[in-house]
Amino acid sequence: MIKFKDIFNENINKLNLLPSGKIFQDAKNIESVFKRSSHSWSESIEMFEKNRNNSIKQNVNVKDIKITQPNIQVEKIIAMIPKFKTLPIVDAVKFKDGEIVIFDGHHRLITHWILDKPYIKVNLV
């Protein structure tokens, strides 16, 4: 029988294999997993705020999402794994060039990746 502890440790090992990041003591760089967007964080949030009323909730392939920040904190991910099913929805923007860009929810995105969940529910503008 597979135990939660074994799955949890396997996921943490996957997280620990990511290169070290900057800013935080427990930072990991996620650019080896997700491509950085050609759009900035500020462009993304501005687009989202302008069009918030036209957002739709949908499942998006995790591999199709581009990031606006390169670092996450390990401790935040560790805390999210047991709460996976109750995590808040992620906000993202789809630009005219087709890029789907996350500006809020990088830790939740990595949690999906670590748990091998191919789709993430997003509030998409």
N, C-alpha and C positions, 0 to 999 in steps of 0.2 A: 504494500500500500504506500502511495506517495504521500508524504507529510508536508504540511504547509511550511515547516521549518526548512525542509530540503529545497522546496521551490524558492523560498525567500532567499536562501543562501546562494542558489544558482543565479538568481536575478542580481543580487548584490555583486557577485563575481563579474557579471557582464558589465555592470556599471563601473566597477573598479578597473576594468580593462581600458576604459576611455582615457585619453591623455589628460594630464593635469591642465587645469584652466588657470585663470588669473582672477584677481580681485578678492575672492573668498578663500579662506584656508582650506576648505573642503571642495574647492571648485574642480569641475571636470569640463573639458572642452567638448562640445557636441558637434563641431563642424566636420568630424570624420563620419558622422551618421547622417546629418542633415545639411543640405547646401544653404549657404547664406543667401538671402534675398538681395536682388539688385535695388530693392526699395528699402528705404530707411524705416526705423521704428516710427519716427514722427510722421512720415508719409502714410504709413499703415494705419496709425491711430486716427489721423485726420480723416482719411477716407472712411474708416469705420464710423466715426462720430457723425460725419455728414450724412451717411446713408444707413444709420442704425435702424431706422423704421422699415427699411426694405430688406432686413436680414432674414435668412432662412436657416433653420436648424437642419443639418444633414450630416451624414457620415461621409468622411473623406479618408482616402487612403493615406496612411501615415507617411508613406514614401513621397507623396505629392506635395507635401508641405515644406515651405522654405522658412528659415528662421531669421529673426532680427537681432538675436543676442547669442554670442558664442558659448557662454558659460552657464552652468547650472550648479546648484549646491547638492552634494551627496545626501546630507542629512534631510533635506526637504523631500528627496525622492524616497528615501527609506521610510519616512513618515507617511508618504502617499500610498505605498504599495498595499498595505492592509486595508486602506480606505478606497481602493481602486473603483469599486462599483458606485461610490457616492461622490466622486470628484465632480466639481462644477464643470460646466461646458466651457470649451475653449473659444475665444474670439479670434476670427481670422478674416482676411480680406482677399478677394480674388480680383487682381488687377486686369486691365484690358489686355496686357501681354500674356495672360494665362497663369501667371504665378499666383499660387495660394500662399499667403504670408501670414504667419502667426505673430501677433504682437503681445498677446497676453495668454500665457499658459505653457511656456516652454518646459516647465517641470512636469506638467501633466502629459505633454507630448512625449517626453523621454520616458515617463512611467509606462505609457502605452508601448513604446518601443521595447523597453526592458521585458515587459510581460508578453511580448510577441503578439500583441493585438494589432492586426493589420489596418483597422479603421478606428477613427476617433470622431466623436460627435463634436461638430463645431457650429457656432453661431456665425454664419458666413454672409458677408456683404459683398 
